[in-house]
Amino acid sequence: MLFNSAIFIAGFLPVVLLGFFLFSRRGHARLAAIWLTLASLVFYGWWNPAYVPLLVGSMLFNYLAGGYLARQPSRRLLLLAIGANVALLGYYKYTGFLFATLDDAFGVGLQVDDIILPLAISFFTFQQIAYLVDAHDGAVKEHDFVHYCLFITFFPQLIAGPITHHGEMLRQFNDRDRFRLRVDYLALGVTVFLLGLFKKVVIADPLGQKASPIFAVAADGTVPALYDAWTGALAYTLQIYFDFSGYSDMAIGLGLMFGVRLPANFNSPFKARNVIDYWNRWHMTLTRFLTAYLYNPIVLRITRARMAAGKPQPRRGKMTVGTFIALVAYPTLFTMFVSGVWHGAGWQFVVFGLLHGFYLVVAHGWRAYKVRQGWKVDSDNPAHVIAAVGLTFLCVVVAMVFFRAADVPAALALLAGMIGLSEHGTHFDKSDFLTLAFLLGFVWTAPNLQQWMNRFAVALDAHAHPHWLERWMPFTGWQPAPVIGFGIGMLGFFALALAFSVAPTEFLYFQF
């Protein structure tokens, strides 16, 4: 079931809201939680009911394992439980890719039937691994079965994130005053949901129609013409920007309707001045998980090994090349390799992850060099800012080509077209150029959702810096006013009319 489908908007959501309202109005917070859990399982099973037992079984296993680890911490059990989760994810997501790779390399004739990837398995696997690790470390504060099931299955974030943390969700489910239907939260939620729907159906989907034919040409082995190649790359980059931003907004909006605030997952990533900042803005909860449960433990283990060997801790700005490789380059490359593989089974995703790993290593190295030289890390000079944002965006576009392409050769064909190596002519399309230019100008200059609605806490623990437009014109921010309501109503009406008139398309992150 898709957020942008008529069956969800006009059928599923009103029924679930009505049931939640009836339970919460009578003060039955636990029954409301059970109702939402059951509704979320129906939401998940709408695509393929056969995978509901898989989700339920995964929750039961991890809940029991987490409870045991909380009572009797055991590193062996922790590793076994994490291994079981990774093995389940690996079977469904990577078996076909592994067998195909072995067959290509050795010609052994290995074949495997197509394995359908269960929706959301990448997301709920990471959530439950974090729960197991924190249970082992004594960081789990609540171990209620109903709340745990709702934490995993809560339908606004189930399919494509954000990757929520048990600490931030369970404390909300345990708050009887928060876990109820509120008019103010409902109004905010509807507003955010409609804005996300507009991004998806009005902006992202048409961009996909421009990008797909060009990537299809590259997949056939043809090098697209220069203008076509750049049109395809930029159109897809903006498509996934608005698609993922739209999904993140819709998820936050749906959570607010039920009195639950989800963490922000998107913060104007194309305004980033470097790739370090980019990953702090794009898929923020994935970055948070990888940093806390992969990158930091690797760095800690290496640091302890170096200290045991008698090597001193490096001082700020005085890191040697060998220390930089051990404490920064290796953990970064490995973490981004995992990020790439997590996104998909294919060599193009491996290249995507390692390419971003390379970007990050260069960015960290350049930052360390500036610190050593006593230079300012981030210049406020407008020319420097524009150059930094432009270079970061160019790096992101190149990586997005691998992210979207059918395989590595297709990505290389498109990149070859982008540097003018095509033998084919092209026809300049003024309308496409103006559309892409307008959207790029919008994402670089307009306030994002958190900034526009900064007077109200729409996302969990989000602290948005005021946008320059808000500083000069304070009335431009969201507020419960007739003119704002009329504007949102018009955007929402247009988005709903379009969503109900065409077949709904999946969000891009559903495939991960």
LOFIZA-657267 format. One line per field, with one value per residue (C-alpha): residue in three letters; y, z, x; residue number from 0. Coordinates in nm, 2 decimals, always signed. Each point is the difference from the previous one (the first is absolute). Layout:
BEGIN
rest [ALA ...]
Y [Y ...]
Z [Z ...]
X [X ...]
nr [NUM ...]
***
This chain:
BEGIN
rest [MET LEU PHE ASN SER ALA ILE PHE ILE ALA GLY PHE LEU PRO VAL VAL LEU LEU GLY PHE PHE LEU PHE SER ARG ARG GLY HIS ALA ARG LEU ALA ALA ILE TRP LEU THR LEU ALA SER LEU VAL PHE TYR GLY TRP TRP ASN PRO ALA TYR VAL PRO LEU LEU VAL GLY SER MET LEU PHE ASN TYR LEU ALA GLY GLY TYR LEU ALA ARG GLN PRO SER ARG ARG LEU LEU LEU LEU ALA ILE GLY ALA ASN VAL ALA LEU LEU GLY TYR TYR LYS TYR THR GLY PHE LEU PHE ALA THR LEU ASP ASP ALA PHE GLY VAL GLY LEU GLN VAL ASP ASP ILE ILE LEU PRO LEU ALA ILE SER PHE PHE THR PHE GLN GLN ILE ALA TYR LEU VAL ASP ALA HIS ASP GLY ALA VAL LYS GLU HIS ASP PHE VAL HIS TYR CYS LEU PHE ILE THR PHE PHE PRO GLN LEU ILE ALA GLY PRO ILE THR HIS HIS GLY GLU MET LEU ARG GLN PHE ASN ASP ARG ASP ARG PHE ARG LEU ARG VAL ASP TYR LEU ALA LEU GLY VAL THR VAL PHE LEU LEU GLY LEU PHE LYS LYS VAL VAL ILE ALA ASP PRO LEU GLY GLN LYS ALA SER PRO ILE PHE ALA VAL ALA ALA ASP GLY THR VAL PRO ALA LEU TYR ASP ALA TRP THR GLY ALA LEU ALA TYR THR LEU GLN ILE TYR PHE ASP PHE SER GLY TYR SER ASP MET ALA ILE GLY LEU GLY LEU MET PHE GLY VAL ARG LEU PRO ALA ASN PHE ASN SER PRO PHE LYS ALA ARG ASN VAL ILE ASP TYR TRP ASN ARG TRP HIS MET THR LEU THR ARG PHE LEU THR ALA TYR LEU TYR ASN PRO ILE VAL LEU ARG ILE THR ARG ALA ARG MET ALA ALA GLY LYS PRO GLN PRO ARG ARG GLY LYS MET THR VAL GLY THR PHE ILE ALA LEU VAL ALA TYR PRO THR LEU PHE THR MET PHE VAL SER GLY VAL TRP HIS GLY ALA GLY TRP GLN PHE VAL VAL PHE GLY LEU LEU HIS GLY PHE TYR LEU VAL VAL ALA HIS GLY TRP ARG ALA TYR LYS VAL ARG GLN GLY TRP LYS VAL ASP SER ASP ASN PRO ALA HIS VAL ILE ALA ALA VAL GLY LEU THR PHE LEU CYS VAL VAL VAL ALA MET VAL PHE PHE ARG ALA ALA ASP VAL PRO ALA ALA LEU ALA LEU LEU ALA GLY MET ILE GLY LEU SER GLU HIS GLY THR HIS PHE ASP LYS SER ASP PHE LEU THR LEU ALA PHE LEU LEU GLY PHE VAL TRP THR ALA PRO ASN LEU GLN GLN TRP MET ASN ARG PHE ALA VAL ALA LEU ASP ALA HIS ALA HIS PRO HIS TRP LEU GLU ARG TRP MET PRO PHE THR GLY TRP GLN PRO ALA PRO VAL ILE GLY PHE GLY ILE GLY MET LEU GLY PHE PHE ALA LEU ALA LEU ALA PHE SER VAL ALA PRO THR GLU PHE LEU TYR PHE GLN PHE]
Y [+0.00 +0.33 +0.34 +0.16 -0.25 +0.06 -0.32 +0.13 +0.37 -0.06 -0.35 -0.13 +0.33 +0.12 -0.34 -0.02 +0.36 -0.07 -0.31 +0.18 +0.29 -0.23 -0.18 +0.30 +0.21 -0.26 +0.00 -0.35 +0.08 -0.36 -0.10 +0.29 -0.14 -0.35 +0.15 +0.19 -0.32 -0.21 +0.27 +0.02 -0.37 +0.03 +0.29 -0.22 -0.30 +0.19 -0.04 -0.37 -0.17 -0.29 +0.23 +0.10 -0.32 +0.09 +0.34 -0.14 -0.28 +0.25 +0.22 -0.30 -0.12 +0.34 +0.09 -0.33 +0.04 +0.36 -0.09 -0.27 +0.23 +0.27 -0.25 -0.20 +0.18 -0.25 +0.11 -0.34 +0.02 +0.36 -0.11 -0.30 +0.22 +0.27 -0.28 -0.14 +0.34 +0.06 -0.36 +0.06 +0.33 -0.16 -0.29 +0.21 +0.29 -0.14 -0.37 +0.06 +0.26 -0.24 -0.30 +0.22 +0.14 -0.35 -0.12 +0.29 -0.05 -0.38 -0.11 -0.27 +0.02 +0.11 +0.10 +0.10 +0.08 +0.36 +0.09 +0.28 +0.26 +0.06 +0.36 +0.19 -0.28 +0.22 +0.26 -0.23 -0.20 +0.30 +0.11 -0.33 -0.03 +0.33 -0.13 -0.32 +0.20 +0.24 -0.28 -0.17 +0.33 +0.08 +0.29 -0.13 +0.17 -0.18 -0.35 -0.01 -0.24 +0.21 +0.32 -0.20 -0.13 +0.34 +0.15 -0.25 +0.00 +0.36 +0.04 +0.37 -0.11 -0.37 -0.02 +0.26 +0.16 +0.21 -0.27 +0.07 -0.07 -0.19 +0.27 +0.28 -0.21 -0.21 +0.31 +0.15 -0.31 -0.01 +0.36 -0.03 +0.37 +0.01 -0.33 +0.14 +0.18 +0.38 +0.26 +0.21 -0.31 -0.10 +0.34 +0.00 -0.36 +0.06 +0.31 -0.19 -0.30 +0.20 +0.19 -0.34 -0.13 +0.31 -0.06 -0.37 +0.02 +0.35 +0.03 -0.34 -0.22 +0.22 +0.03 -0.38 +0.00 +0.22 -0.20 -0.36 +0.00 +0.15 -0.26 -0.27 +0.12 -0.03 -0.35 -0.11 +0.10 +0.32 +0.31 +0.28 +0.34 +0.27 +0.19 -0.32 -0.15 +0.30 +0.02 -0.36 +0.04 +0.32 -0.11 -0.32 +0.19 +0.24 -0.29 -0.19 +0.33 +0.08 -0.36 -0.07 +0.34 -0.05 -0.34 +0.13 +0.29 -0.24 -0.24 +0.29 +0.13 -0.34 -0.04 +0.33 -0.10 -0.27 +0.22 -0.14 +0.20 -0.17 +0.11 +0.23 -0.20 +0.27 +0.35 +0.18 -0.23 +0.18 +0.31 -0.19 +0.16 -0.34 -0.37 -0.03 +0.26 -0.17 -0.33 +0.19 +0.13 -0.29 -0.31 +0.13 -0.30 -0.24 +0.22 +0.00 -0.38 -0.07 +0.25 -0.13 -0.38 -0.04 +0.29 +0.09 -0.36 -0.05 +0.32 -0.10 -0.34 +0.13 +0.27 -0.26 -0.22 +0.30 +0.09 -0.36 +0.02 +0.31 +0.24 +0.34 +0.16 +0.26 +0.36 +0.22 +0.11 -0.21 -0.33 -0.19 -0.16 -0.35 +0.11 +0.16 -0.32 -0.21 +0.22 +0.18 -0.14 -0.37 +0.04 +0.24 -0.21 -0.31 +0.18 +0.14 -0.33 -0.14 +0.29 -0.07 -0.37 +0.08 +0.20 -0.27 -0.33 +0.10 +0.12 +0.34 +0.04 -0.12 +0.27 +0.26 -0.08 +0.00 +0.31 +0.18 -0.15 +0.15 +0.34 -0.01 -0.10 +0.29 +0.24 -0.12 +0.03 +0.35 +0.10 -0.14 +0.19 +0.33 -0.06 -0.07 +0.32 +0.20 +0.09 +0.04 -0.33 +0.15 +0.33 +0.24 +0.17 -0.02 -0.10 -0.28 -0.12 -0.01 -0.18 -0.25 -0.07 -0.03 -0.25 -0.21 -0.01 -0.11 -0.28 -0.11 +0.00 -0.22 -0.25 +0.01 -0.12 -0.33 +0.00 +0.01 -0.19 -0.37 -0.10 +0.14 +0.01 +0.19 +0.25 +0.04 +0.05 +0.29 +0.15 -0.02 +0.20 +0.26 +0.07 +0.02 -0.33 -0.09 -0.01 +0.09 +0.34 +0.15 +0.24 +0.27 -0.01 +0.34 -0.12 -0.28 +0.25 +0.26 -0.27 -0.13 +0.35 +0.11 -0.31 +0.04 +0.36 -0.10 -0.27 +0.24 +0.30 -0.09 -0.09 -0.36 -0.14 +0.02 +0.36 +0.10 -0.16 +0.08 +0.15 -0.35 -0.32 -0.22 -0.23 -0.16 +0.19 +0.21 +0.34 +0.20 +0.30 +0.30 +0.05 +0.34 +0.05 -0.05 +0.25 +0.27 -0.08 -0.17 -0.04 -0.25 -0.29 -0.24 +0.10 -0.08 +0.28 +0.00 +0.09 -0.28 -0.24 +0.11 -0.05 -0.34 -0.09 +0.09 -0.20 -0.29 +0.00 +0.00 -0.28 -0.21 +0.05 -0.11 -0.29 -0.13 +0.03 -0.20 -0.33 +0.05 -0.05 -0.15 +0.22 -0.06 -0.11 -0.29 -0.20 +0.01]
Z [+0.00 -0.11 +0.19 -0.34 -0.09 +0.03 +0.20 +0.27 +0.01 -0.03 +0.15 +0.23 +0.17 +0.10 +0.15 +0.20 +0.12 +0.11 +0.19 +0.17 +0.09 +0.16 +0.21 +0.10 +0.08 +0.27 +0.14 -0.13 -0.10 -0.01 -0.22 -0.23 -0.02 -0.08 -0.26 -0.17 +0.00 -0.16 -0.25 -0.08 -0.07 -0.23 -0.18 -0.03 -0.12 -0.26 -0.24 +0.07 +0.30 -0.02 +0.15 +0.31 +0.19 -0.09 +0.16 +0.30 +0.05 -0.03 +0.27 +0.24 -0.04 +0.06 +0.29 +0.18 -0.08 +0.11 +0.33 +0.07 -0.08 +0.23 +0.29 -0.08 -0.24 -0.22 -0.28 -0.16 +0.00 -0.13 -0.29 -0.08 +0.01 -0.22 -0.23 -0.03 -0.10 -0.26 -0.14 -0.05 -0.17 -0.20 -0.12 -0.14 -0.13 -0.12 -0.08 -0.37 -0.03 +0.16 -0.22 -0.31 +0.09 +0.06 -0.33 -0.19 +0.16 -0.02 -0.24 +0.23 -0.11 +0.34 -0.03 +0.26 -0.03 +0.03 +0.37 +0.06 +0.24 +0.29 +0.04 +0.28 +0.09 -0.02 +0.23 +0.28 +0.00 +0.09 +0.26 +0.17 -0.01 +0.18 +0.26 +0.06 +0.04 +0.24 +0.20 +0.04 +0.11 +0.25 -0.19 -0.06 +0.25 -0.09 -0.11 -0.07 -0.27 -0.14 -0.01 -0.16 -0.27 -0.07 -0.01 -0.28 -0.19 +0.03 -0.35 -0.06 +0.02 -0.07 -0.37 -0.07 +0.33 +0.18 +0.18 +0.35 +0.32 +0.28 +0.26 -0.19 -0.09 +0.31 +0.23 -0.22 +0.00 +0.38 +0.04 +0.03 -0.04 -0.33 -0.14 -0.09 -0.28 +0.03 -0.23 -0.02 -0.09 -0.25 -0.17 -0.01 -0.13 -0.28 -0.11 -0.01 -0.17 -0.28 -0.06 -0.03 -0.23 -0.22 -0.03 -0.09 -0.26 -0.15 +0.00 +0.05 -0.23 -0.31 +0.05 +0.00 -0.34 -0.13 +0.15 -0.07 -0.38 +0.01 +0.25 -0.21 -0.30 +0.21 +0.12 -0.37 -0.03 -0.19 +0.12 +0.02 -0.15 +0.23 +0.07 +0.03 +0.25 +0.22 -0.02 +0.11 +0.29 +0.13 -0.05 +0.21 +0.26 +0.05 -0.03 +0.29 +0.20 -0.02 +0.01 +0.32 +0.15 -0.08 +0.16 +0.31 +0.03 -0.04 +0.26 +0.25 -0.08 +0.05 +0.33 +0.12 -0.08 +0.27 +0.25 -0.08 -0.11 -0.23 -0.04 -0.29 -0.29 -0.25 +0.04 -0.33 -0.10 -0.32 +0.21 +0.15 -0.03 +0.00 -0.01 +0.38 +0.04 -0.28 +0.19 +0.31 -0.20 -0.23 +0.15 +0.34 +0.20 -0.22 +0.06 +0.37 +0.01 -0.20 +0.21 +0.34 -0.07 -0.27 -0.04 +0.37 +0.11 -0.27 +0.10 +0.37 -0.07 -0.21 +0.26 +0.28 -0.21 -0.07 +0.36 +0.10 -0.25 +0.17 -0.27 +0.13 -0.07 -0.28 +0.09 -0.19 -0.33 +0.06 -0.15 -0.21 -0.33 +0.16 +0.28 -0.24 -0.20 +0.31 +0.18 -0.28 -0.35 +0.08 +0.22 -0.24 -0.31 +0.18 +0.14 -0.34 -0.17 +0.24 -0.08 -0.37 +0.04 +0.23 -0.27 -0.25 -0.14 -0.29 -0.09 -0.08 +0.37 +0.11 -0.22 +0.14 +0.35 -0.06 -0.20 +0.28 +0.24 -0.22 +0.01 +0.38 +0.04 -0.22 +0.19 +0.33 -0.12 -0.14 +0.33 +0.20 -0.22 +0.06 +0.37 -0.01 -0.20 +0.24 -0.27 +0.06 -0.06 -0.16 -0.18 +0.00 -0.32 -0.24 -0.29 +0.21 +0.11 -0.36 -0.12 +0.28 -0.04 -0.38 +0.03 +0.26 -0.22 -0.30 +0.20 +0.11 -0.36 -0.12 +0.29 -0.08 -0.35 +0.15 +0.25 -0.28 -0.28 -0.08 +0.04 +0.00 -0.39 -0.03 +0.26 -0.19 -0.33 +0.15 +0.16 -0.33 -0.16 +0.28 -0.10 -0.37 -0.12 -0.19 -0.38 -0.01 -0.05 +0.23 -0.01 +0.27 +0.19 +0.14 +0.22 +0.17 +0.05 +0.17 +0.21 +0.13 +0.05 +0.20 +0.22 +0.07 +0.09 +0.23 +0.19 +0.05 +0.11 +0.16 +0.36 +0.08 +0.19 +0.34 -0.06 -0.14 +0.30 +0.26 +0.24 +0.05 +0.08 -0.29 +0.01 +0.31 +0.15 -0.32 +0.04 -0.33 -0.05 -0.11 -0.38 -0.14 -0.13 +0.35 +0.14 -0.24 -0.03 +0.32 -0.13 -0.26 +0.25 +0.05 +0.24 +0.05 -0.22 -0.27 -0.28 +0.10 +0.02 -0.34 -0.16 +0.15 -0.10 -0.36 -0.01 +0.17 -0.23 -0.31 +0.14 +0.11 -0.34 -0.18 +0.24 -0.04 -0.38 -0.09 +0.11 +0.31 -0.03 +0.26 +0.20 -0.11 +0.34 +0.00 -0.21 +0.28]
X [+0.00 +0.14 -0.03 -0.09 -0.28 -0.37 -0.05 +0.24 -0.12 -0.37 -0.03 +0.27 +0.10 -0.35 -0.09 +0.32 -0.04 -0.36 +0.10 +0.29 -0.23 -0.26 +0.26 +0.20 -0.31 -0.09 +0.35 +0.08 +0.36 +0.10 -0.30 +0.09 +0.36 -0.13 -0.24 +0.29 +0.21 -0.27 -0.07 +0.37 +0.01 -0.29 +0.18 +0.31 -0.19 -0.20 +0.30 +0.06 -0.17 +0.25 +0.27 -0.20 +0.11 +0.36 -0.03 -0.18 +0.25 +0.29 -0.16 -0.06 +0.36 +0.15 -0.23 +0.08 +0.37 +0.00 -0.17 +0.25 +0.30 -0.15 -0.01 +0.32 +0.23 +0.19 +0.22 -0.03 -0.38 +0.02 +0.22 -0.23 -0.31 +0.15 +0.13 -0.35 -0.14 +0.28 -0.04 -0.38 +0.07 +0.28 -0.21 -0.28 +0.21 +0.33 -0.04 -0.08 +0.28 +0.25 -0.09 +0.01 +0.34 +0.14 -0.14 +0.15 +0.34 +0.03 -0.27 -0.12 -0.36 -0.14 -0.36 -0.26 -0.36 -0.10 -0.03 -0.25 +0.14 -0.24 -0.09 +0.18 +0.23 +0.30 -0.16 -0.15 +0.32 +0.21 -0.25 +0.01 +0.38 +0.02 -0.25 +0.21 +0.33 -0.16 -0.17 +0.34 +0.15 -0.27 -0.14 -0.35 -0.24 -0.32 -0.08 -0.37 -0.11 -0.29 +0.21 +0.29 -0.22 -0.14 +0.35 +0.09 -0.32 -0.13 -0.12 +0.10 +0.37 -0.02 +0.08 +0.27 +0.09 +0.10 +0.21 -0.14 +0.18 -0.18 +0.09 -0.18 -0.30 -0.07 +0.00 -0.27 -0.21 +0.03 -0.13 -0.38 -0.05 +0.19 -0.14 -0.34 -0.18 +0.07 -0.15 +0.32 +0.21 -0.27 +0.01 +0.38 +0.00 -0.24 +0.20 +0.33 -0.16 -0.15 +0.33 +0.18 -0.27 +0.04 +0.38 -0.06 -0.28 +0.05 +0.38 +0.18 -0.21 +0.02 +0.38 +0.02 -0.18 +0.28 +0.29 -0.11 +0.02 +0.36 +0.11 -0.16 +0.21 +0.31 -0.10 -0.01 +0.37 -0.06 +0.18 -0.26 +0.07 +0.14 -0.32 -0.21 +0.25 +0.00 -0.38 -0.03 +0.25 -0.15 -0.36 +0.07 +0.20 -0.30 -0.25 +0.15 +0.04 -0.37 -0.11 +0.19 -0.07 -0.37 -0.01 +0.18 -0.25 -0.29 +0.14 +0.04 -0.35 -0.16 +0.18 -0.12 -0.36 +0.04 +0.18 +0.34 +0.30 +0.24 +0.36 +0.10 +0.16 +0.06 +0.15 +0.07 +0.29 +0.08 +0.09 +0.29 +0.35 +0.18 -0.09 +0.04 -0.28 -0.20 -0.02 -0.11 -0.29 -0.09 -0.17 +0.11 -0.13 +0.21 +0.30 -0.08 -0.02 +0.31 +0.20 -0.12 +0.00 +0.28 +0.23 +0.05 +0.06 +0.26 +0.18 -0.01 +0.14 +0.28 +0.08 +0.02 +0.22 +0.24 +0.01 +0.07 +0.29 +0.13 -0.09 -0.11 -0.33 +0.03 -0.05 -0.25 +0.16 +0.31 -0.11 +0.26 -0.09 +0.01 -0.23 -0.24 -0.02 -0.06 -0.25 -0.17 +0.05 -0.05 -0.31 -0.16 +0.05 -0.13 -0.30 -0.09 +0.05 -0.26 -0.22 +0.03 -0.07 -0.30 -0.16 +0.01 +0.14 +0.22 +0.35 -0.14 -0.10 +0.35 +0.15 -0.25 +0.09 +0.38 -0.02 -0.17 +0.26 +0.27 -0.18 -0.02 +0.37 +0.10 -0.23 +0.14 +0.35 -0.05 -0.17 +0.30 +0.24 -0.18 +0.00 +0.38 +0.06 -0.22 -0.25 -0.37 -0.18 -0.31 +0.03 -0.29 +0.12 -0.30 +0.23 +0.15 -0.34 -0.14 +0.31 -0.01 -0.37 +0.04 +0.29 -0.18 -0.31 +0.21 +0.15 -0.35 -0.13 +0.29 -0.07 -0.38 +0.07 +0.13 -0.29 -0.26 +0.18 -0.09 +0.36 +0.35 +0.04 -0.32 +0.12 +0.33 -0.18 -0.21 +0.31 +0.18 -0.29 +0.02 +0.36 -0.08 +0.12 -0.32 -0.01 -0.36 -0.15 -0.26 -0.29 +0.00 -0.34 -0.07 -0.29 +0.22 +0.28 -0.23 -0.17 +0.33 +0.14 -0.30 +0.00 +0.37 -0.05 -0.29 +0.20 +0.30 -0.20 -0.33 -0.05 -0.06 -0.29 +0.17 +0.09 -0.34 -0.18 +0.27 -0.26 -0.14 +0.19 -0.11 +0.30 +0.16 +0.29 +0.04 +0.16 -0.02 +0.22 -0.21 -0.01 +0.10 -0.35 -0.14 +0.25 -0.11 -0.37 -0.12 -0.35 +0.11 +0.02 -0.28 -0.27 -0.37 -0.13 -0.27 +0.24 +0.24 -0.30 -0.12 +0.34 +0.05 -0.35 +0.06 +0.33 -0.17 -0.30 +0.23 +0.22 -0.30 -0.17 +0.31 +0.06 -0.35 +0.00 +0.31 +0.14 +0.22 +0.37 +0.23 +0.23 +0.36 +0.12 -0.25 +0.25 +0.26]
nr [0 1 2 3 4 5 6 7 8 9 10 11 12 13 14 15 16 17 18 19 20 21 22 23 24 25 26 27 28 29 30 31 32 33 34 35 36 37 38 39 40 41 42 43 44 45 46 47 48 49 50 51 52 53 54 55 56 57 58 59 60 61 62 63 64 65 66 67 68 69 70 71 72 73 74 75 76 77 78 79 80 81 82 83 84 85 86 87 88 89 90 91 92 93 94 95 96 97 98 99 100 101 102 103 104 105 106 107 108 109 110 111 112 113 114 115 116 117 118 119 120 121 122 123 124 125 126 127 128 129 130 131 132 133 134 135 136 137 138 139 140 141 142 143 144 145 146 147 148 149 150 151 152 153 154 155 156 157 158 159 160 161 162 163 164 165 166 167 168 169 170 171 172 173 174 175 176 177 178 179 180 181 182 183 184 185 186 187 188 189 190 191 192 193 194 195 196 197 198 199 200 201 202 203 204 205 206 207 208 209 210 211 212 213 214 215 216 217 218 219 220 221 222 223 224 225 226 227 228 229 230 231 232 233 234 235 236 237 238 239 240 241 242 243 244 245 246 247 248 249 250 251 252 253 254 255 256 257 258 259 260 261 262 263 264 265 266 267 268 269 270 271 272 273 274 275 276 277 278 279 280 281 282 283 284 285 286 287 288 289 290 291 292 293 294 295 296 297 298 299 300 301 302 303 304 305 306 307 308 309 310 311 312 313 314 315 316 317 318 319 320 321 322 323 324 325 326 327 328 329 330 331 332 333 334 335 336 337 338 339 340 341 342 343 344 345 346 347 348 349 350 351 352 353 354 355 356 357 358 359 360 361 362 363 364 365 366 367 368 369 370 371 372 373 374 375 376 377 378 379 380 381 382 383 384 385 386 387 388 389 390 391 392 393 394 395 396 397 398 399 400 401 402 403 404 405 406 407 408 409 410 411 412 413 414 415 416 417 418 419 420 421 422 423 424 425 426 427 428 429 430 431 432 433 434 435 436 437 438 439 440 441 442 443 444 445 446 447 448 449 450 451 452 453 454 455 456 457 458 459 460 461 462 463 464 465 466 467 468 469 470 471 472 473 474 475 476 477 478 479 480 481 482 483 484 485 486 487 488 489 490 491 492 493 494 495 496 497 498 499 500 501 502 503 504 505 506 507 508 509 510 511]
***
